[in-house]
Amino acid sequence: MKIKEEKEQEKEKFFISFPKRVGLKIVTRLCPSTKVKFARLIPMGTKFKLEIVYEKEIEERKKRHAERVLALDLGVNNLVGGLTTIPGEKGFLINGRPIKAVNQWFNKRRAKLQSIYDKQGLTTWGRKMLTLQLERMCKIADYFHKASRKIIDYCLEKNIDTIVIGYNPRWKQKVNMGKKNNQTFVFIPFKSLIDKITYKAEEKGIKVIPTEESYTSVCSFLDNEEIAFHPHYAGKRTHRGLFISTRGLKINADINSAGNIGRKVFPTLFSVMSNYGIVWAAVVHPVRWKIS
């Protein structure tokens, strides 16, 4: 397999050229000097996805400020909640409802098609079901790419050198995450989002640290509560996605979780913020990012 340059209607284009017996010619953004290691064709229902693995030299960037860390909490209604150690910098939220809408649309269409298959006695998925599955995957992947790109652009703008991402081992299993969230939650590929953030960050010299997120949603960030099981917790989470600290301050629950995720890896940096009240405005009034 080679990458060739050709002129097509007065425009230069790059094509991936396969051996004659394969008979494929695909437009690519990779230039002929790209060091391709290998390629693989992955079946995707009614289509195939071509993945190209190649070597890329990453420019060594200047060392960023060691204390500039971004902590991320992943969820359903808010796909991402982020909080940094930058004094006065507000937290941010990325809307997760578009992903929920895709899943709800997919589940409704799938149920209808499955009902037809059952009446016809079919035990395997037909072309319409495979196309539906592929369309769902593409919609989610597109949203994840845009969200991860916005996060990395933000890190570059704010000179952030480290990202801490919370993860839950139960994401890999079909477990009960609550009556309202269960069906939607288990079908959101959070691992894919983490992978997209990670490789985009590494290209820019930003370090990514995944950390297990147990007890980060129930412990109070502003009260600097130890992130562990307690018979009674300092704060409490309300039904409207808010978290109330012992001081009576209502903050966004996902930003509270993001702060605790940061404290798990960098306890000193994030604890100093809560002790001196630097983070109060940041967690009370997070900015909502639009992904389009």
TORDO-395502 format. One record per residue: residue number from 1; residue in one letter; x negated, y, z negated of N, C-alpha, C in turn. Coordinates in pm, whole numbers, padded with zeros to 5 digits, m for minus. Layout:
BEGIN
> NUM; A; X; Y; Z; X; Y; Z; X; Y; Z
...
This chain:
BEGIN
> 1; M; m00083; m00119; 00000; 00000; 00000; 00000; m00087; 00125; 00000
> 2; K; m00055; 00220; 00090; m00132; 00344; 00100; m00037; 00464; 00107
> 3; I; m00094; 00581; 00076; m00019; 00706; 00088; m00075; 00781; 00208
> 4; K; 00011; 00811; 00306; m00033; 00877; 00429; 00037; 01011; 00446
> 5; E; m00031; 01099; 00518; 00025; 01231; 00547; 00067; 01236; 00693
> 6; E; 00190; 01282; 00717; 00242; 01293; 00853; 00315; 01425; 00871
> 7; K; 00324; 01470; 00995; 00399; 01592; 01026; 00535; 01553; 01081
> 8; E; 00637; 01614; 01022; 00773; 01584; 01064; 00848; 01715; 01078
> 9; Q; 00881; 01753; 01202; 00950; 01880; 01231; 00875; 01998; 01170
> 10; E; 00748; 02006; 01204; 00660; 02117; 01163; 00635; 02122; 01012
> 11; K; 00675; 02017; 00940; 00651; 02013; 00796; 00565; 01893; 00762
> 12; E; 00469; 01915; 00671; 00383; 01805; 00628; 00452; 01728; 00516
> 13; K; 00458; 01598; 00531; 00518; 01512; 00429; 00424; 01396; 00399
> 14; F; 00434; 01346; 00276; 00355; 01231; 00234; 00446; 01110; 00226
> 15; F; 00396; 00998; 00281; 00474; 00875; 00282; 00395; 00763; 00216
> 16; I; 00469; 00676; 00146; 00409; 00554; 00095; 00424; 00449; 00204
> 17; S; 00312; 00398; 00250; 00312; 00303; 00360; 00284; 00162; 00308
> 18; F; 00378; 00070; 00331; 00363; m00068; 00290; 00312; m00153; 00408
> 19; P; 00269; m00275; 00381; 00230; m00365; 00491; 00344; m00384; 00590
> 20; K; 00310; m00416; 00715; 00410; m00428; 00822; 00519; m00529; 00789
> 21; R; 00483; m00637; 00722; 00582; m00740; 00693; 00689; m00692; 00594
> 22; V; 00656; m00588; 00516; 00754; m00531; 00423; 00846; m00435; 00496
> 23; G; 00787; m00352; 00583; 00866; m00262; 00666; 00929; m00146; 00593
> 24; L; 00862; m00094; 00491; 00914; 00020; 00417; 00828; 00144; 00439
> 25; K; 00894; 00259; 00444; 00825; 00387; 00458; 00903; 00488; 00374
> 26; I; 00843; 00529; 00262; 00916; 00609; 00164; 00846; 00742; 00141
> 27; V; 00925; 00851; 00141; 00871; 00984; 00113; 00831; 00994; m00033
> 28; T; 00717; 01056; m00061; 00668; 01071; m00197; 00605; 01208; m00217
> 29; R; 00593; 01251; m00341; 00524; 01376; m00375; 00376; 01352; m00401
> 30; L; 00336; 01224; m00406; 00195; 01192; m00429; 00113; 01222; m00304
> 31; C; m00005; 01277; m00323; m00091; 01310; m00210; m00181; 01191; m00176
> 32; P; m00242; 01190; m00056; m00326; 01077; m00013; m00444; 01048; m00106
> 33; S; m00490; 01146; m00181; m00604; 01125; m00271; m00567; 01054; m00401
> 34; T; m00437; 01029; m00421; m00392; 00963; m00544; m00447; 00822; m00553
> 35; K; m00499; 00787; m00671; m00553; 00654; m00694; m00442; 00561; m00743
> 36; V; m00377; 00495; m00647; m00266; 00405; m00680; m00321; 00272; m00732
> 37; K; m00270; 00227; m00848; m00313; 00101; m00906; m00226; m00015; m00855
> 38; F; m00094; 00002; m00865; m00004; m00100; m00810; 00137; m00042; m00804
> 39; A; 00225; m00115; m00735; 00365; m00074; m00722; 00453; m00194; m00750
> 40; R; 00574; m00166; m00796; 00667; m00276; m00823; 00809; m00235; m00784
> 41; L; 00882; m00327; m00725; 01022; m00307; m00688; 01109; m00373; m00794
> 42; I; 01198; m00294; m00855; 01282; m00344; m00963; 01427; m00347; m00917
> 43; P; 01494; m00464; m00921; 01635; m00471; m00882; 01720; m00384; m00974
> 44; M; 01806; m00300; m00914; 01895; m00212; m00990; 02038; m00229; m00937
> 45; G; 02096; m00346; m00962; 02231; m00371; m00913; 02234; m00386; m00764
> 46; T; 02292; m00288; m00695; 02302; m00294; m00549; 02183; m00228; m00480
> 47; K; 02087; m00177; m00558; 01971; m00109; m00502; 01843; m00156; m00571
> 48; F; 01732; m00101; m00525; 01603; m00131; m00586; 01535; 00000; m00627
> 49; K; 01461; m00005; m00736; 01383; 00110; m00780; 01235; 00080; m00758
> 50; L; 01166; 00174; m00694; 01023; 00159; m00669; 00945; 00237; m00775
> 51; E; 00862; 00167; m00849; 00776; 00231; m00949; 00632; 00227; m00902
> 52; I; 00568; 00343; m00900; 00428; 00354; m00858; 00343; 00383; m00982
> 53; V; 00246; 00300; m01008; 00154; 00322; m01120; 00023; 00373; m01063
> 54; Y; m00018; 00492; m01108; m00139; 00553; m01054; m00218; 00623; m01164
> 55; E; m00345; 00647; m01135; m00433; 00715; m01230; m00421; 00866; m01213
> 56; K; m00422; 00936; m01324; m00412; 01081; m01320; m00507; 01142; m01423
> 57; E; m00587; 01236; m01378; m00679; 01303; m01469; m00604; 01414; m01543
> 58; I; m00615; 01411; m01675; m00547; 01510; m01758; m00648; 01615; m01802
> 59; E; m00613; 01739; m01775; m00703; 01848; m01814; m00709; 01859; m01966
> 60; E; m00831; 01875; m02016; m00848; 01889; m02160; m00812; 02031; m02200
> 61; R; m00709; 02041; m02283; m00663; 02172; m02325; m00733; 02217; m02452
> 62; K; m00729; 02346; m02475; m00788; 02399; m02597; m00712; 02347; m02718
> 63; K; m00784; 02326; m02826; m00722; 02273; m02946; m00620; 02371; m03001
> 64; R; m00498; 02321; m03023; m00393; 02407; m03074; m00402; 02417; m03226
> 65; H; m00321; 02506; m03281; m00317; 02526; m03425; m00273; 02397; m03492
> 66; A; m00350; 02350; m03588; m00326; 02220; m03651; m00194; 02213; m03726
> 67; E; m00141; 02327; m03766; m00020; 02326; m03847; 00107; 02344; m03765
> 68; R; 00096; 02348; m03635; 00215; 02366; m03552; 00270; 02230; m03510
> 69; V; 00369; 02184; m03584; 00427; 02051; m03564; 00576; 02066; m03535
> 70; L; 00626; 01982; m03444; 00769; 01978; m03412; 00824; 01843; m03455
> 71; A; 00929; 01844; m03538; 00994; 01720; m03581; 01128; 01707; m03509
> 72; L; 01157; 01586; m03458; 01279; 01562; m03380; 01364; 01453; m03443
> 73; D; 01493; 01479; m03453; 01591; 01380; m03498; 01684; 01350; m03381
> 74; L; 01703; 01222; m03349; 01788; 01183; m03237; 01924; 01138; m03290
> 75; G; 02031; 01175; m03218; 02164; 01139; m03263; 02264; 01132; m03150
> 76; V; 02392; 01132; m03186; 02499; 01114; m03088; 02559; 01246; m03043
> 77; N; 02627; 01316; m03134; 02687; 01445; m03096; 02580; 01547; m03060
> 78; N; 02475; 01552; m03138; 02356; 01630; m03104; 02249; 01530; m03064
> 79; L; 02217; 01524; m02936; 02119; 01427; m02888; 01985; 01445; m02957
> 80; V; 01943; 01571; m02974; 01816; 01603; m03040; 01836; 01722; m03133
> 81; G; 01783; 01709; m03254; 01773; 01822; m03346; 01626; 01845; m03373
> 82; G; 01577; 01966; m03355; 01433; 01994; m03369; 01404; 02105; m03467
> 83; L; 01295; 02088; m03542; 01251; 02189; m03638; 01099; 02194; m03639
> 84; T; 01043; 02314; m03636; 00897; 02329; m03634; 00847; 02385; m03767
> 85; T; 00715; 02383; m03782; 00651; 02442; m03900; 00614; 02588; m03877
> 86; I; 00657; 02644; m03765; 00626; 02784; m03735; 00714; 02874; m03822
> 87; P; 00657; 02959; m03905; 00736; 03046; m03993; 00835; 03132; m03914
> 88; G; 00961; 03127; m03956; 01063; 03211; m03893; 01122; 03157; m03765
> 89; E; 01065; 03049; m03711; 01115; 02991; m03586; 01240; 02908; m03613
> 90; K; 01349; 02939; m03544; 01474; 02867; m03567; 01468; 02725; m03511
> 91; G; 01542; 02636; m03575; 01556; 02502; m03522; 01643; 02504; m03397
> 92; F; 01649; 02392; m03326; 01730; 02386; m03204; 01807; 02255; m03198
> 93; L; 01915; 02256; m03122; 01999; 02139; m03101; 02022; 02120; m02952
> 94; I; 02013; 01995; m02906; 02046; 01962; m02767; 02175; 01880; m02768
> 95; N; 02273; 01925; m02693; 02405; 01863; m02691; 02399; 01718; m02645
> 96; G; 02462; 01628; m02722; 02466; 01488; m02685; 02600; 01445; m02627
> 97; R; 02695; 01537; m02626; 02829; 01501; m02577; 02833; 01465; m02428
> 98; P; 02749; 01525; m02342; 02749; 01479; m02202; 02715; 01330; m02189
> 99; I; 02626; 01280; m02275; 02592; 01137; m02271; 02711; 01055; m02322
> 100; K; 02777; 01103; m02427; 02896; 01034; m02477; 03003; 01028; m02369
> 101; A; 03018; 01138; m02296; 03119; 01143; m02190; 03089; 01042; m02079
> 102; V; 02961; 01028; m02045; 02921; 00930; m01944; 02954; 00789; m01992
> 103; N; 02924; 00760; m02119; 02954; 00628; m02173; 03103; 00599; m02178
> 104; Q; 03181; 00699; m02218; 03326; 00681; m02225; 03384; 00659; m02085
> 105; W; 03334; 00735; m01987; 03377; 00717; m01848; 03341; 00578; m01799
> 106; F; 03218; 00535; m01830; 03171; 00403; m01787; 03253; 00292; m01852
> 107; N; 03276; 00301; m01983; 03350; 00197; m02054; 03492; 00183; m02001
> 108; K; 03554; 00297; m01967; 03691; 00294; m01915; 03695; 00228; m01777
> 109; R; 03602; 00267; m01690; 03597; 00208; m01555; 03559; 00060; m01561
> 110; R; 03465; 00028; m01650; 03422; m00112; m01661; 03537; m00201; m01709
> 111; A; 03614; m00153; m01807; 03726; m00231; m01859; 03830; m00257; m01750
> 112; K; 03853; m00156; m01667; 03950; m00171; m01558; 03903; m00274; m01455
> 113; L; 03774; m00264; m01418; 03719; m00359; m01321; 03715; m00501; m01379
> 114; Q; 03679; m00511; m01508; 03670; m00643; m01571; 03807; m00709; m01576
> 115; S; 03910; m00627; m01596; 04047; m00681; m01596; 04082; m00740; m01459
> 116; I; 04040; m00672; m01353; 04064; m00723; m01217; 03987; m00852; m01194
> 117; Y; 03860; m00856; m01239; 03778; m00976; m01222; 03839; m01095; m01297
> 118; D; 03891; m01068; m01418; 03950; m01175; m01498; 04074; m01233; m01430
> 119; K; 04155; m01146; m01371; 04276; m01192; m01301; 04240; m01275; m01178
> 120; Q; 04126; m01241; m01116; 04082; m01314; m00996; 03998; m01436; m01030
> 121; G; 03969; m01454; m01159; 03891; m01569; m01203; 03742; m01557; m01173
> 122; L; 03694; m01434; m01155; 03552; m01412; m01125; 03471; m01409; m01254
> 123; T; 03357; m01475; m01254; 03272; m01480; m01374; 03146; m01396; m01360
> 124; T; 03122; m01340; m01241; 03004; m01255; m01220; 03048; m01116; m01174
> 125; W; 02963; m01019; m01197; 02994; m00882; m01157; 02990; m00867; m01006
> 126; G; 03085; m00791; m00953; 03088; m00760; m00811; 03010; m00634; m00780
> 127; R; 03014; m00594; m00652; 02938; m00477; m00607; 02985; m00349; m00678
> 128; K; 03115; m00333; m00698; 03165; m00212; m00762; 03114; m00199; m00905
> 129; M; 03110; m00310; m00978; 03061; m00307; m01116; 02912; m00276; m01120
> 130; L; 02835; m00334; m01029; 02691; m00309; m01024; 02663; m00163; m00988
> 131; T; 02742; m00109; m00894; 02727; 00031; m00856; 02761; 00123; m00972
> 132; L; 02865; 00087; m01046; 02906; 00165; m01163; 02796; 00167; m01269
> 133; Q; 02737; 00051; m01293; 02628; 00041; m01391; 02509; 00126; m01349
> 134; L; 02474; 00122; m01221; 02362; 00200; m01169; 02389; 00350; m01181
> 135; E; 02512; 00391; m01151; 02547; 00533; m01159; 02534; 00583; m01303
> 136; R; 02577; 00502; m01398; 02564; 00540; m01539; 02418; 00556; m01579
> 137; M; 02335; 00460; m01540; 02192; 00465; m01573; 02126; 00589; m01514
> 138; C; 02162; 00624; m01391; 02103; 00741; m01325; 02145; 00871; m01393
> 139; K; 02271; 00880; m01433; 02320; 01000; m01501; 02248; 01021; m01634
> 140; I; 02231; 00914; m01710; 02164; 00924; m01840; 02016; 00956; m01822
> 141; A; 01951; 00889; m01726; 01809; 00914; m01701; 01785; 01059; m01660
> 142; D; 01873; 01113; m01576; 01860; 01252; m01532; 01869; 01348; m01651
> 143; Y; 01966; 01325; m01739; 01983; 01412; m01856; 01864; 01401; m01950
> 144; F; 01813; 01279; m01968; 01697; 01257; m02054; 01572; 01327; m01998
> 145; H; 01554; 01321; m01867; 01439; 01387; m01805; 01445; 01538; m01827
> 146; K; 01563; 01596; m01808; 01578; 01740; m01825; 01559; 01781; m01971
> 147; A; 01613; 01701; m02063; 01600; 01733; m02206; 01455; 01722; m02251
> 148; S; 01386; 01614; m02209; 01246; 01595; m02249; 01157; 01703; m02189
> 149; R; 01185; 01745; m02066; 01106; 01852; m02004; 01124; 01983; m02079
> 150; K; 01245; 02012; m02123; 01271; 02135; m02197; 01197; 02134; m02332
> 151; I; 01192; 02018; m02395; 01120; 02006; m02523; 00971; 02030; m02504
> 152; I; 00912; 01972; m02400; 00768; 01989; m02376; 00737; 02133; m02337
> 153; D; 00821; 02194; m02255; 00801; 02336; m02220; 00804; 02423; m02345
> 154; Y; 00892; 02390; m02437; 00902; 02464; m02564; 00773; 02448; m02645
> 155; C; 00720; 02326; m02648; 00596; 02301; m02722; 00480; 02381; m02663
> 156; L; 00472; 02388; m02532; 00366; 02465; m02467; 00382; 02614; m02495
> 157; E; 00506; 02660; m02492; 00532; 02802; m02517; 00496; 02841; m02660
> 158; K; 00525; 02752; m02755; 00501; 02782; m02896; 00366; 02730; m02946
> 159; N; 00286; 02677; m02855; 00152; 02629; m02890; 00156; 02517; m02994
> 160; I; 00249; 02425; m02978; 00265; 02311; m03069; 00178; 02196; m03022
> 161; D; 00107; 02133; m03115; 00014; 02027; m03075; 00060; 01887; m03116
> 162; T; 00164; 01876; m03198; 00208; 01745; m03247; 00360; 01738; m03252
> 163; I; 00414; 01624; m03207; 00558; 01599; m03215; 00581; 01474; m03300
> 164; V; 00669; 01484; m03398; 00708; 01369; m03480; 00852; 01333; m03442
> 165; I; 00875; 01207; m03403; 01008; 01163; m03361; 01057; 01052; m03453
> 166; G; 01176; 01069; m03508; 01234; 00965; m03591; 01297; 00856; m03506
> 167; Y; 01282; 00730; m03547; 01345; 00620; m03475; 01408; 00524; m03575
> 168; N; 01503; 00448; m03528; 01575; 00352; m03610; 01562; 00214; m03546
> 169; P; 01503; 00116; m03615; 01487; m00018; m03557; 01620; m00081; m03516
> 170; R; 01730; m00039; m03577; 01861; m00097; m03546; 01914; m00052; m03411
> 171; W; 01847; 00046; m03347; 01890; 00087; m03213; 01884; m00030; m03116
> 172; K; 01797; m00128; m03142; 01777; m00240; m03049; 01886; m00347; m03066
> 173; Q; 01969; m00334; m03170; 02067; m00436; m03199; 02207; m00378; m03193
> 174; K; 02305; m00462; m03175; 02445; m00420; m03179; 02492; m00431; m03324
> 175; V; 02472; m00325; m03401; 02508; m00325; m03541; 02616; m00221; m03566
> 176; N; 02679; m00230; m03681; 02785; m00137; m03716; 02727; m00005; m03763
> 177; M; 02742; 00100; m03684; 02691; 00232; m03719; 02807; 00324; m03760
> 178; G; 02923; 00265; m03792; 03040; 00346; m03828; 03149; 00330; m03724
> 179; K; 03273; 00343; m03765; 03386; 00320; m03675; 03387; 00414; m03556
> 180; K; 03354; 00541; m03579; 03362; 00640; m03472; 03242; 00635; m03379
> 181; N; 03125; 00604; m03436; 03001; 00612; m03358; 02959; 00482; m03293
> 182; N; 03008; 00369; m03345; 02949; 00241; m03310; 02941; 00214; m03160
> 183; Q; 03053; 00221; m03088; 03053; 00186; m02946; 02966; 00280; m02865
> 184; T; 02968; 00407; m02897; 02889; 00505; m02822; 02742; 00493; m02855
> 185; F; 02710; 00473; m02983; 02571; 00479; m03028; 02487; 00367; m02969
> 186; V; 02537; 00243; m02973; 02454; 00131; m02932; 02425; 00132; m02782
> 187; F; 02502; 00210; m02705; 02479; 00213; m02562; 02398; 00333; m02516
> 188; I; 02348; 00413; m02609; 02261; 00524; m02573; 02116; 00477; m02583
> 189; P; 02041; 00473; m02474; 01903; 00420; m02475; 01803; 00520; m02533
> 190; F; 01803; 00535; m02665; 01715; 00633; m02729; 01567; 00602; m02703
> 191; K; 01534; 00473; m02691; 01394; 00436; m02664; 01348; 00499; m02533
> 192; S; 01437; 00503; m02435; 01404; 00564; m02306; 01374; 00713; m02322
> 193; L; 01452; 00781; m02406; 01429; 00924; m02430; 01294; 00945; m02500
> 194; I; 01264; 00861; m02598; 01136; 00872; m02668; 01020; 00850; m02571
> 195; D; 01034; 00752; m02482; 00928; 00725; m02383; 00907; 00844; m02291
> 196; K; 01015; 00907; m02248; 01003; 01022; m02158; 00937; 01141; m02228
> 197; I; 00973; 01165; m02353; 00909; 01272; m02429; 00761; 01241; m02447
> 198; T; 00730; 01115; m02476; 00592; 01075; m02505; 00500; 01092; m02385
> 199; Y; 00541; 01041; m02268; 00449; 01050; m02154; 00435; 01193; m02104
> 200; K; 00541; 01272; m02113; 00531; 01413; m02073; 00440; 01489; m02170
> 201; A; 00449; 01454; m02298; 00366; 01521; m02399; 00219; 01484; m02381
> 202; E; 00191; 01357; m02356; 00053; 01312; m02340; m00013; 01377; m02219
> 203; E; 00065; 01402; m02113; 00010; 01470; m01995; m00039; 01610; m02029
> 204; K; 00020; 01670; m02130; m00016; 01807; m02171; m00105; 01809; m02294
> 205; G; m00152; 01692; m02336; m00242; 01687; m02450; m00173; 01703; m02585
> 206; I; m00043; 01676; m02590; 00033; 01687; m02715; 00048; 01549; m02776
> 207; K; 00017; 01537; m02903; 00024; 01408; m02972; 00167; 01379; m03016
> 208; V; 00211; 01254; m02999; 00345; 01212; m03041; 00333; 01104; m03147
> 209; I; 00403; 01124; m03260; 00399; 01029; m03370; 00541; 00981; m03399
> 210; P; 00575; 00854; m03368; 00706; 00801; m03406; 00703; 00761; m03554
> 211; T; 00814; 00782; m03624; 00821; 00742; m03765; 00961; 00691; m03796
> 212; E; 00970; 00591; m03880; 01098; 00532; m03918; 01180; 00633; m03998
> 213; E; 01309; 00643; m03968; 01389; 00754; m04020; 01477; 00723; m04141
> 214; S; 01449; 00614; m04212; 01533; 00576; m04325; 01544; 00687; m04429
> 215; Y; 01665; 00712; m04476; 01698; 00807; m04585; 01677; 00953; m04547
> 216; T; 01639; 00982; m04423; 01618; 01123; m04386; 01749; 01200; m04375
> 217; S; 01859; 01130; m04352; 01988; 01199; m04336; 02059; 01222; m04469
> 218; V; 02019; 01151; m04574; 02089; 01164; m04703; 02009; 01243; m04806
> 219; C; 01880; 01262; m04783; 01797; 01340; m04876; 01798; 01487; m04835
> 220; S; 01785; 01575; m04934; 01794; 01719; m04910; 01657; 01777; m04876
> 221; F; 01647; 01832; m04755; 01521; 01893; m04711; 01490; 02019; m04789
> 222; L; 01588; 02106; m04807; 01564; 02233; m04875; 01530; 02214; m05023
> 223; D; 01577; 02104; m05082; 01546; 02077; m05222; 01417; 01998; m05238
> 224; N; 01351; 01970; m05124; 01225; 01895; m05126; 01241; 01761; m05198
> 225; E; 01357; 01698; m05177; 01387; 01571; m05242; 01302; 01458; m05184
> 226; E; 01254; 01370; m05269; 01174; 01256; m05223; 01257; 01173; m05126
> 227; I; 01196; 01138; m05012; 01269; 01063; m04909; 01265; 00915; m04944
> 228; A; 01364; 00873; m05019; 01374; 00734; m05066; 01516; 00711; m05114
> 229; F; 01546; 00588; m05151; 01679; 00558; m05206; 01693; 00618; m05346
> 230; H; 01807; 00682; m05371; 01838; 00736; m05503; 01982; 00696; m05538
> 231; P; 02007; 00662; m05664; 02147; 00635; m05704; 02237; 00757; m05678
> 232; H; 02179; 00875; m05698; 02252; 00999; m05672; 02158; 01095; m05599
> 233; Y; 02206; 01152; m05489; 02122; 01240; m05407; 02146; 01387; m05443
> 234; A; 02044; 01468; m05416; 02049; 01610; m05452; 02157; 01684; m05374
> 235; G; 02173; 01653; m05247; 02273; 01720; m05164; 02374; 01621; m05111
> 236; K; 02461; 01667; m05023; 02559; 01577; m04963; 02594; 01624; m04822
> 237; R; 02631; 01527; m04739; 02668; 01555; m04601; 02820; 01565; m04592
> 238; T; 02870; 01668; m04524; 03014; 01686; m04510; 03061; 01630; m04376
> 239; H; 03193; 01630; m04357; 03251; 01569; m04237; 03232; 01653; m04112
> 240; R; 03189; 01777; m04124; 03175; 01864; m04008; 03029; 01875; m03961
> 241; G; 02948; 01776; m03994; 02810; 01777; m03949; 02723; 01874; m04024
> 242; L; 02764; 01909; m04146; 02687; 02001; m04229; 02632; 01928; m04350
> 243; F; 02524; 01981; m04405; 02462; 01925; m04525; 02456; 02035; m04630
> 244; I; 02502; 02005; m04752; 02505; 02104; m04859; 02395; 02073; m04959
> 245; S; 02305; 02169; m04982; 02196; 02151; m05078; 02247; 02179; m05219
> 246; T; 02162; 02154; m05319; 02201; 02178; m05458; 02224; 02326; m05484
> 247; R; 02165; 02410; m05400; 02184; 02555; m05415; 02313; 02603; m05348
> 248; G; 02387; 02508; m05289; 02514; 02542; m05227; 02503; 02593; m05086
> 249; L; 02384; 02585; m05027; 02365; 02633; m04890; 02406; 02526; m04791
> 250; K; 02493; 02562; m04697; 02536; 02470; m04592; 02443; 02483; m04473
> 251; I; 02381; 02373; m04435; 02289; 02372; m04322; 02330; 02263; m04224
> 252; N; 02280; 02269; m04103; 02310; 02166; m04004; 02249; 02033; m04047
> 253; A; 02329; 01927; m04046; 02284; 01797; m04095; 02170; 01739; m04011
> 254; D; 02173; 01762; m03880; 02068; 01708; m03794; 01936; 01783; m03812
> 255; I; 01944; 01912; m03841; 01822; 01988; m03870; 01766; 01945; m04005
> 256; N; 01854; 01916; m04101; 01810; 01863; m04230; 01733; 01732; m04210
> 257; S; 01787; 01645; m04124; 01721; 01517; m04095; 01586; 01538; m04025
> 258; A; 01582; 01632; m03931; 01457; 01660; m03859; 01350; 01708; m03955
> 259; G; 01387; 01795; m04049; 01291; 01843; m04148; 01237; 01731; m04233
> 260; N; 01324; 01636; m04272; 01279; 01523; m04352; 01191; 01428; m04272
> 261; I; 01221; 01413; m04143; 01135; 01331; m04056; 00995; 01391; m04051
> 262; G; 00988; 01523; m04040; 00858; 01591; m04043; 00787; 01572; m04175
> 263; R; 00862; 01576; m04286; 00802; 01558; m04418; 00745; 01419; m04438
> 264; K; 00802; 01319; m04369; 00751; 01183; m04383; 00607; 01170; m04335
> 265; V; 00573; 01245; m04232; 00438; 01237; m04173; 00348; 01349; m04223
> 266; F; 00405; 01469; m04234; 00328; 01585; m04281; 00398; 01645; m04403
> 267; P; 00391; 01577; m04517; 00464; 01623; m04636; 00425; 01762; m04682
> 268; T; 00297; 01796; m04672; 00252; 01927; m04719; 00305; 02039; m04632
> 269; L; 00293; 02025; m04500; 00334; 02131; m04408; 00482; 02164; m04422
> 270; F; 00568; 02060; m04420; 00711; 02084; m04424; 00761; 02116; m04564
> 271; S; 00696; 02062; m04667; 00737; 02092; m04804; 00709; 02237; m04840
> 272; V; 00598; 02292; m04791; 00565; 02432; m04817; 00675; 02522; m04762
> 273; M; 00732; 02484; m04648; 00837; 02565; m04587; 00958; 02575; m04679
> 274; S; 01000; 02461; m04735; 01119; 02463; m04819; 01091; 02530; m04953
> 275; N; 00970; 02512; m05005; 00937; 02572; m05134; 00942; 02724; m05130
> 276; Y; 00898; 02783; m05021; 00890; 02928; m05012; 01007; 02990; m04935
> 277; G; 01103; 02908; m04898; 01223; 02962; m04834; 01202; 03009; m04692
> 278; I; 01088; 02976; m04631; 01061; 03022; m04495; 01161; 02963; m04396
> 279; V; 01207; 02842; m04425; 01288; 02768; m04330; 01438; 02797; m04341
> 280; W; 01480; 02871; m04439; 01623; 02890; m04463; 01698; 02937; m04339
> 281; A; 01657; 03047; m04281; 01726; 03099; m04161; 01716; 03001; m04045
> 282; A; 01605; 02928; m04038; 01582; 02835; m03928; 01682; 02720; m03930
> 283; V; 01712; 02667; m04049; 01802; 02551; m04055; 01948; 02591; m04064
> 284; V; 01977; 02711; m04112; 02116; 02755; m04124; 02173; 02794; m03988
> 285; H; 02093; 02856; m03905; 02141; 02905; m03775; 02054; 02851; m03660
> 286; P; 02061; 02719; m03632; 01982; 02664; m03521; 02034; 02714; m03386
> 287; V; 01946; 02714; m03288; 01982; 02756; m03152; 02029; 02634; m03073
> 288; R; 02136; 02650; m02997; 02185; 02540; m02913; 02131; 02556; m02772
> 289; W; 02058; 02456; m02727; 02000; 02459; m02593; 02098; 02401; m02492
> 290; K; 02104; 02463; m02376; 02185; 02411; m02266; 02096; 02333; m02170
> 291; I; 02139; 02215; m02134; 02066; 02132; m02038; 02147; 02128; m01909
> 292; S; 02086; 02176; m01800; 02159; 02178; m01672; 02064; 02142; m01558
